[in-house]
Amino acid sequence: MQLTYRGITYEYTPPTVEETEGTLSGRYRGLDWQFCNVQKQPVQQTNVELKYRGVSYNPAETVAVNAPEEKARYRMMKRDRRVQKRQRSMLSRLAGEVGLGLAF
């Protein structure tokens, strides 16, 4: 199927989904219905070279962000933010008790 988005045409092939007939069925507003169970969830992978603000990137390559070094860095930064937030809270409470009226 050929589609167009913002003047650019591209070929689209919808994913095929295998399903089995379900055992539950019923009637709703005069129409018969039956559940269908999907055997495997479709996962769409893109092979398009994307650009954001002039920088090319591939979404498949950005999955490697969960490397152990990145996780450790994220945890350290999150811990530092929590410590800074707690320190600001304690300083503002102390300033209120002393009567300085400062906001941190």
Rosetta constraint file for C-alpha pairs under 8 A:
AtomPair CA 1 CA 11 HARMONIC 5.78 0.50
AtomPair CA 1 CA 12 HARMONIC 5.23 0.50
AtomPair CA 1 CA 13 HARMONIC 6.21 0.50
AtomPair CA 2 CA 9 HARMONIC 6.74 0.50
AtomPair CA 2 CA 10 HARMONIC 5.71 0.50
AtomPair CA 2 CA 11 HARMONIC 4.53 0.50
AtomPair CA 2 CA 12 HARMONIC 5.94 0.50
AtomPair CA 3 CA 9 HARMONIC 5.54 0.50
AtomPair CA 3 CA 10 HARMONIC 5.50 0.50
AtomPair CA 3 CA 11 HARMONIC 6.24 0.50
AtomPair CA 3 CA 12 HARMONIC 6.72 0.50
AtomPair CA 4 CA 8 HARMONIC 5.36 0.50
AtomPair CA 4 CA 9 HARMONIC 4.17 0.50
AtomPair CA 4 CA 10 HARMONIC 6.26 0.50
AtomPair CA 5 CA 9 HARMONIC 6.43 0.50
AtomPair CA 15 CA 42 HARMONIC 6.89 0.50
AtomPair CA 15 CA 44 HARMONIC 7.78 0.50
AtomPair CA 16 CA 42 HARMONIC 7.78 0.50
AtomPair CA 17 CA 38 HARMONIC 6.97 0.50
AtomPair CA 17 CA 39 HARMONIC 7.88 0.50
AtomPair CA 17 CA 40 HARMONIC 7.37 0.50
AtomPair CA 17 CA 41 HARMONIC 7.51 0.50
AtomPair CA 17 CA 42 HARMONIC 6.69 0.50
AtomPair CA 18 CA 38 HARMONIC 6.07 0.50
AtomPair CA 18 CA 39 HARMONIC 5.88 0.50
AtomPair CA 18 CA 40 HARMONIC 6.97 0.50
AtomPair CA 19 CA 36 HARMONIC 6.13 0.50
AtomPair CA 19 CA 37 HARMONIC 5.34 0.50
AtomPair CA 19 CA 38 HARMONIC 4.41 0.50
AtomPair CA 19 CA 39 HARMONIC 5.52 0.50
AtomPair CA 20 CA 36 HARMONIC 5.68 0.50
AtomPair CA 20 CA 37 HARMONIC 5.31 0.50
AtomPair CA 20 CA 38 HARMONIC 6.63 0.50
AtomPair CA 20 CA 39 HARMONIC 7.10 0.50
AtomPair CA 21 CA 34 HARMONIC 7.52 0.50
AtomPair CA 21 CA 35 HARMONIC 6.67 0.50
AtomPair CA 21 CA 36 HARMONIC 4.88 0.50
AtomPair CA 21 CA 37 HARMONIC 6.50 0.50
AtomPair CA 22 CA 34 HARMONIC 6.47 0.50
AtomPair CA 22 CA 35 HARMONIC 4.88 0.50
AtomPair CA 22 CA 36 HARMONIC 4.97 0.50
AtomPair CA 22 CA 37 HARMONIC 6.11 0.50
AtomPair CA 23 CA 34 HARMONIC 7.45 0.50
AtomPair CA 23 CA 35 HARMONIC 7.12 0.50
AtomPair CA 24 CA 34 HARMONIC 5.99 0.50
AtomPair CA 24 CA 35 HARMONIC 5.96 0.50
AtomPair CA 25 CA 32 HARMONIC 7.39 0.50
AtomPair CA 25 CA 33 HARMONIC 5.61 0.50
AtomPair CA 25 CA 34 HARMONIC 4.17 0.50
AtomPair CA 25 CA 35 HARMONIC 6.38 0.50
AtomPair CA 26 CA 32 HARMONIC 5.82 0.50
AtomPair CA 26 CA 33 HARMONIC 5.53 0.50
AtomPair CA 26 CA 34 HARMONIC 6.53 0.50
AtomPair CA 27 CA 31 HARMONIC 5.41 0.50
AtomPair CA 27 CA 32 HARMONIC 4.48 0.50
AtomPair CA 27 CA 33 HARMONIC 5.99 0.50
AtomPair CA 28 CA 32 HARMONIC 6.46 0.50
AtomPair CA 28 CA 33 HARMONIC 7.22 0.50
AtomPair CA 45 CA 60 HARMONIC 7.60 0.50
AtomPair CA 46 CA 59 HARMONIC 7.53 0.50
AtomPair CA 46 CA 60 HARMONIC 7.52 0.50
AtomPair CA 47 CA 58 HARMONIC 7.72 0.50
AtomPair CA 48 CA 58 HARMONIC 7.28 0.50
AtomPair CA 49 CA 56 HARMONIC 6.66 0.50
AtomPair CA 49 CA 57 HARMONIC 6.35 0.50
AtomPair CA 49 CA 58 HARMONIC 5.75 0.50
AtomPair CA 50 CA 56 HARMONIC 5.60 0.50
AtomPair CA 50 CA 57 HARMONIC 5.51 0.50
AtomPair CA 50 CA 58 HARMONIC 6.18 0.50
AtomPair CA 51 CA 55 HARMONIC 5.25 0.50
AtomPair CA 51 CA 56 HARMONIC 4.28 0.50
AtomPair CA 51 CA 57 HARMONIC 6.07 0.50
AtomPair CA 52 CA 56 HARMONIC 6.51 0.50
AtomPair CA 52 CA 57 HARMONIC 7.68 0.50
AtomPair CA 57 CA 61 HARMONIC 7.78 0.50
AtomPair CA 58 CA 62 HARMONIC 6.84 0.50
AtomPair CA 59 CA 63 HARMONIC 7.10 0.50
AtomPair CA 65 CA 70 HARMONIC 6.43 0.50
AtomPair CA 66 CA 70 HARMONIC 6.14 0.50
AtomPair CA 66 CA 71 HARMONIC 6.15 0.50
AtomPair CA 67 CA 71 HARMONIC 6.33 0.50
AtomPair CA 68 CA 72 HARMONIC 6.16 0.50
AtomPair CA 69 CA 73 HARMONIC 6.15 0.50
AtomPair CA 70 CA 74 HARMONIC 6.05 0.50
AtomPair CA 71 CA 75 HARMONIC 6.16 0.50
AtomPair CA 72 CA 76 HARMONIC 6.16 0.50
AtomPair CA 73 CA 77 HARMONIC 6.18 0.50
AtomPair CA 74 CA 78 HARMONIC 6.08 0.50
AtomPair CA 75 CA 79 HARMONIC 6.10 0.50
AtomPair CA 76 CA 80 HARMONIC 6.20 0.50
AtomPair CA 77 CA 81 HARMONIC 6.24 0.50
AtomPair CA 78 CA 82 HARMONIC 6.33 0.50
AtomPair CA 79 CA 83 HARMONIC 6.26 0.50
AtomPair CA 80 CA 84 HARMONIC 6.15 0.50
AtomPair CA 81 CA 85 HARMONIC 6.08 0.50
AtomPair CA 82 CA 86 HARMONIC 6.17 0.50
AtomPair CA 83 CA 87 HARMONIC 6.13 0.50
AtomPair CA 84 CA 88 HARMONIC 6.14 0.50
AtomPair CA 85 CA 89 HARMONIC 6.22 0.50
AtomPair CA 86 CA 90 HARMONIC 6.21 0.50
AtomPair CA 87 CA 91 HARMONIC 6.10 0.50
AtomPair CA 88 CA 92 HARMONIC 6.10 0.50
AtomPair CA 88 CA 104 HARMONIC 5.90 0.50
AtomPair CA 89 CA 93 HARMONIC 6.24 0.50
AtomPair CA 89 CA 104 HARMONIC 7.77 0.50
AtomPair CA 90 CA 94 HARMONIC 6.15 0.50
AtomPair CA 91 CA 95 HARMONIC 6.04 0.50
AtomPair CA 91 CA 104 HARMONIC 7.24 0.50
AtomPair CA 92 CA 96 HARMONIC 6.15 0.50
AtomPair CA 92 CA 102 HARMONIC 6.87 0.50
AtomPair CA 92 CA 103 HARMONIC 6.07 0.50
AtomPair CA 92 CA 104 HARMONIC 5.93 0.50
AtomPair CA 93 CA 97 HARMONIC 6.28 0.50
AtomPair CA 94 CA 98 HARMONIC 6.15 0.50
AtomPair CA 95 CA 99 HARMONIC 5.90 0.50
AtomPair CA 95 CA 100 HARMONIC 5.17 0.50
AtomPair CA 95 CA 101 HARMONIC 6.09 0.50
AtomPair CA 95 CA 102 HARMONIC 6.16 0.50
AtomPair CA 96 CA 100 HARMONIC 6.17 0.50
AtomPair CA 96 CA 101 HARMONIC 5.67 0.50
AtomPair CA 96 CA 102 HARMONIC 7.45 0.50
